């Protein structure tokens, strides 16, 4: 839970932009067997990702999930879907 930037406020602000949705909210990536790392929604030109169980400093709270996000961003690859 992030008290500084709550996800509800982030979602409201992003939705207020009125961007077309490319891919609706879905669970994404597994860090450990059967563990959802977070949720993701893709808009035209913007992707919003939540990291389950992380606070404001994702790399400190959830280093594996942060590494997956950074790797995905730098390699221009999508985050794997949760199955």
mmCIF file of the C-alpha atoms, coordinates in Angstrom:
data_MODEL
# 
_entry.id   MODEL 
# 
loop_
_atom_site.group_PDB 
_atom_site.id 
_atom_site.type_symbol 
_atom_site.label_atom_id 
_atom_site.label_alt_id 
_atom_site.label_comp_id 
_atom_site.label_asym_id 
_atom_site.label_entity_id 
_atom_site.label_seq_id 
_atom_site.pdbx_PDB_ins_code 
_atom_site.Cartn_x 
_atom_site.Cartn_y 
_atom_site.Cartn_z 
_atom_site.occupancy 
_atom_site.B_iso_or_equiv 
_atom_site.pdbx_formal_charge 
_atom_site.auth_seq_id 
_atom_site.auth_comp_id 
_atom_site.auth_asym_id 
_atom_site.auth_atom_id 
_atom_site.pdbx_PDB_model_num 
ATOM 1  C CA . UNK A 1 1  ? 0.000  0.000   0.000   1.00 0.00 ? 1  UNK A CA 1 
ATOM 2  C CA . UNK A 1 2  ? 1.399  3.355   -1.004  1.00 0.00 ? 2  UNK A CA 1 
ATOM 3  C CA . UNK A 1 3  ? 0.127  6.194   1.141   1.00 0.00 ? 3  UNK A CA 1 
ATOM 4  C CA . UNK A 1 4  ? 1.840  8.846   -0.979  1.00 0.00 ? 4  UNK A CA 1 
ATOM 5  C CA . UNK A 1 5  ? 0.482  7.843   -4.369  1.00 0.00 ? 5  UNK A CA 1 
ATOM 6  C CA . UNK A 1 6  ? -2.576 5.604   -3.917  1.00 0.00 ? 6  UNK A CA 1 
ATOM 7  C CA . UNK A 1 7  ? -3.466 3.474   -6.941  1.00 0.00 ? 7  UNK A CA 1 
ATOM 8  C CA . UNK A 1 8  ? -7.043 4.759   -6.918  1.00 0.00 ? 8  UNK A CA 1 
ATOM 9  C CA . UNK A 1 9  ? -5.780 8.312   -7.503  1.00 0.00 ? 9  UNK A CA 1 
ATOM 10 C CA . UNK A 1 10 ? -3.386 7.113   -10.192 1.00 0.00 ? 10 UNK A CA 1 
ATOM 11 C CA . UNK A 1 11 ? -6.151 5.217   -11.972 1.00 0.00 ? 11 UNK A CA 1 
ATOM 12 C CA . UNK A 1 12 ? -8.484 8.204   -11.784 1.00 0.00 ? 12 UNK A CA 1 
ATOM 13 C CA . UNK A 1 13 ? -5.871 10.551  -13.251 1.00 0.00 ? 13 UNK A CA 1 
ATOM 14 C CA . UNK A 1 14 ? -4.950 8.175   -16.070 1.00 0.00 ? 14 UNK A CA 1 
ATOM 15 C CA . UNK A 1 15 ? -8.594 7.456   -16.927 1.00 0.00 ? 15 UNK A CA 1 
ATOM 16 C CA . UNK A 1 16 ? -9.296 11.209  -16.952 1.00 0.00 ? 16 UNK A CA 1 
ATOM 17 C CA . UNK A 1 17 ? -6.834 11.539  -19.854 1.00 0.00 ? 17 UNK A CA 1 
ATOM 18 C CA . UNK A 1 18 ? -9.375 9.717   -22.027 1.00 0.00 ? 18 UNK A CA 1 
ATOM 19 C CA . UNK A 1 19 ? -6.770 7.598   -23.820 1.00 0.00 ? 19 UNK A CA 1 
ATOM 20 C CA . UNK A 1 20 ? -8.021 4.612   -25.819 1.00 0.00 ? 20 UNK A CA 1 
ATOM 21 C CA . UNK A 1 21 ? -7.513 1.310   -23.979 1.00 0.00 ? 21 UNK A CA 1 
ATOM 22 C CA . UNK A 1 22 ? -5.290 -1.137  -25.896 1.00 0.00 ? 22 UNK A CA 1 
ATOM 23 C CA . UNK A 1 23 ? -5.463 -3.900  -23.281 1.00 0.00 ? 23 UNK A CA 1 
ATOM 24 C CA . UNK A 1 24 ? -7.758 -3.934  -20.206 1.00 0.00 ? 24 UNK A CA 1 
ATOM 25 C CA . UNK A 1 25 ? -6.635 -4.621  -16.635 1.00 0.00 ? 25 UNK A CA 1 
ATOM 26 C CA . UNK A 1 26 ? -5.095 -8.057  -16.236 1.00 0.00 ? 26 UNK A CA 1 
ATOM 27 C CA . UNK A 1 27 ? -2.800 -9.913  -13.876 1.00 0.00 ? 27 UNK A CA 1 
ATOM 28 C CA . UNK A 1 28 ? 0.775  -9.996  -15.032 1.00 0.00 ? 28 UNK A CA 1 
ATOM 29 C CA . UNK A 1 29 ? 3.963  -11.914 -14.441 1.00 0.00 ? 29 UNK A CA 1 
ATOM 30 C CA . UNK A 1 30 ? 4.729  -14.588 -11.894 1.00 0.00 ? 30 UNK A CA 1 
ATOM 31 C CA . UNK A 1 31 ? 7.617  -14.082 -9.500  1.00 0.00 ? 31 UNK A CA 1 
ATOM 32 C CA . UNK A 1 32 ? 7.184  -17.355 -7.673  1.00 0.00 ? 32 UNK A CA 1 
ATOM 33 C CA . UNK A 1 33 ? 4.962  -20.250 -8.554  1.00 0.00 ? 33 UNK A CA 1 
ATOM 34 C CA . UNK A 1 34 ? 1.335  -19.082 -8.578  1.00 0.00 ? 34 UNK A CA 1 
ATOM 35 C CA . UNK A 1 35 ? 2.242  -15.592 -7.268  1.00 0.00 ? 35 UNK A CA 1 
ATOM 36 C CA . UNK A 1 36 ? 0.853  -12.674 -9.260  1.00 0.00 ? 36 UNK A CA 1 
ATOM 37 C CA . UNK A 1 37 ? 3.415  -9.864  -9.354  1.00 0.00 ? 37 UNK A CA 1 
ATOM 38 C CA . UNK A 1 38 ? 0.912  -7.139  -10.141 1.00 0.00 ? 38 UNK A CA 1 
ATOM 39 C CA . UNK A 1 39 ? -1.677 -5.838  -12.554 1.00 0.00 ? 39 UNK A CA 1 
ATOM 40 C CA . UNK A 1 40 ? -1.319 -3.928  -15.784 1.00 0.00 ? 40 UNK A CA 1 
ATOM 41 C CA . UNK A 1 41 ? -3.490 -1.873  -18.125 1.00 0.00 ? 41 UNK A CA 1 
ATOM 42 C CA . UNK A 1 42 ? -2.302 -0.550  -21.469 1.00 0.00 ? 42 UNK A CA 1 
ATOM 43 C CA . UNK A 1 43 ? -3.530 2.639   -23.108 1.00 0.00 ? 43 UNK A CA 1 
ATOM 44 C CA . UNK A 1 44 ? -2.408 4.247   -26.365 1.00 0.00 ? 44 UNK A CA 1 
ATOM 45 C CA . UNK A 1 45 ? 0.966  5.727   -25.415 1.00 0.00 ? 45 UNK A CA 1 
ATOM 46 C CA . UNK A 1 46 ? 0.814  4.824   -21.706 1.00 0.00 ? 46 UNK A CA 1 
ATOM 47 C CA . UNK A 1 47 ? 1.056  1.691   -19.583 1.00 0.00 ? 47 UNK A CA 1 
ATOM 48 C CA . UNK A 1 48 ? 0.018  1.640   -15.912 1.00 0.00 ? 48 UNK A CA 1 
ATOM 49 C CA . UNK A 1 49 ? 1.443  -1.159  -13.767 1.00 0.00 ? 49 UNK A CA 1 
ATOM 50 C CA . UNK A 1 50 ? 0.740  -1.942  -10.127 1.00 0.00 ? 50 UNK A CA 1 
ATOM 51 C CA . UNK A 1 51 ? 3.125  -4.043  -8.070  1.00 0.00 ? 51 UNK A CA 1 
ATOM 52 C CA . UNK A 1 52 ? 1.388  -6.259  -5.540  1.00 0.00 ? 52 UNK A CA 1 
ATOM 53 C CA . UNK A 1 53 ? 2.591  -5.721  -1.980  1.00 0.00 ? 53 UNK A CA 1 
ATOM 54 C CA . UNK A 1 54 ? 4.898  -2.808  -2.797  1.00 0.00 ? 54 UNK A CA 1 
ATOM 55 C CA . UNK A 1 55 ? 4.903  0.680   -1.377  1.00 0.00 ? 55 UNK A CA 1 
ATOM 56 C CA . UNK A 1 56 ? 6.305  3.880   -2.836  1.00 0.00 ? 56 UNK A CA 1 
ATOM 57 C CA . UNK A 1 57 ? 9.796  2.415   -3.292  1.00 0.00 ? 57 UNK A CA 1 
ATOM 58 C CA . UNK A 1 58 ? 9.145  -0.683  -5.386  1.00 0.00 ? 58 UNK A CA 1 
ATOM 59 C CA . UNK A 1 59 ? 12.838 -1.739  -5.698  1.00 0.00 ? 59 UNK A CA 1 
ATOM 60 C CA . UNK A 1 60 ? 13.167 -1.688  -1.908  1.00 0.00 ? 60 UNK A CA 1 
ATOM 61 C CA . UNK A 1 61 ? 9.884  -3.496  -1.188  1.00 0.00 ? 61 UNK A CA 1 
ATOM 62 C CA . UNK A 1 62 ? 9.736  -5.892  -4.151  1.00 0.00 ? 62 UNK A CA 1 
ATOM 63 C CA . UNK A 1 63 ? 13.146 -6.225  -5.837  1.00 0.00 ? 63 UNK A CA 1 
ATOM 64 C CA . UNK A 1 64 ? 12.221 -9.195  -8.076  1.00 0.00 ? 64 UNK A CA 1 
ATOM 65 C CA . UNK A 1 65 ? 9.163  -7.427  -9.424  1.00 0.00 ? 65 UNK A CA 1 
ATOM 66 C CA . UNK A 1 66 ? 11.133 -4.194  -9.929  1.00 0.00 ? 66 UNK A CA 1 
ATOM 67 C CA . UNK A 1 67 ? 13.780 -6.086  -11.891 1.00 0.00 ? 67 UNK A CA 1 
ATOM 68 C CA . UNK A 1 68 ? 11.100 -7.653  -14.102 1.00 0.00 ? 68 UNK A CA 1 
ATOM 69 C CA . UNK A 1 69 ? 9.657  -4.188  -14.825 1.00 0.00 ? 69 UNK A CA 1 
ATOM 70 C CA . UNK A 1 70 ? 13.053 -2.662  -15.600 1.00 0.00 ? 70 UNK A CA 1 
ATOM 71 C CA . UNK A 1 71 ? 14.039 -5.593  -17.820 1.00 0.00 ? 71 UNK A CA 1 
ATOM 72 C CA . UNK A 1 72 ? 10.739 -5.395  -19.697 1.00 0.00 ? 72 UNK A CA 1 
ATOM 73 C CA . UNK A 1 73 ? 11.087 -1.638  -20.214 1.00 0.00 ? 73 UNK A CA 1 
ATOM 74 C CA . UNK A 1 74 ? 14.746 -1.665  -21.312 1.00 0.00 ? 74 UNK A CA 1 
ATOM 75 C CA . UNK A 1 75 ? 14.349 -4.636  -23.650 1.00 0.00 ? 75 UNK A CA 1 
ATOM 76 C CA . UNK A 1 76 ? 11.047 -3.306  -25.053 1.00 0.00 ? 76 UNK A CA 1 
ATOM 77 C CA . UNK A 1 77 ? 9.348  -6.606  -24.230 1.00 0.00 ? 77 UNK A CA 1 
ATOM 78 C CA . UNK A 1 78 ? 5.894  -7.007  -22.680 1.00 0.00 ? 78 UNK A CA 1 
ATOM 79 C CA . UNK A 1 79 ? 5.534  -8.290  -19.150 1.00 0.00 ? 79 UNK A CA 1 
ATOM 80 C CA . UNK A 1 80 ? 4.537  -11.944 -19.215 1.00 0.00 ? 80 UNK A CA 1 
ATOM 81 C CA . UNK A 1 81 ? 0.880  -12.666 -18.557 1.00 0.00 ? 81 UNK A CA 1 
ATOM 82 C CA . UNK A 1 82 ? -0.091 -14.523 -15.406 1.00 0.00 ? 82 UNK A CA 1 
ATOM 83 C CA . UNK A 1 83 ? -1.485 -17.946 -16.266 1.00 0.00 ? 83 UNK A CA 1 
# 
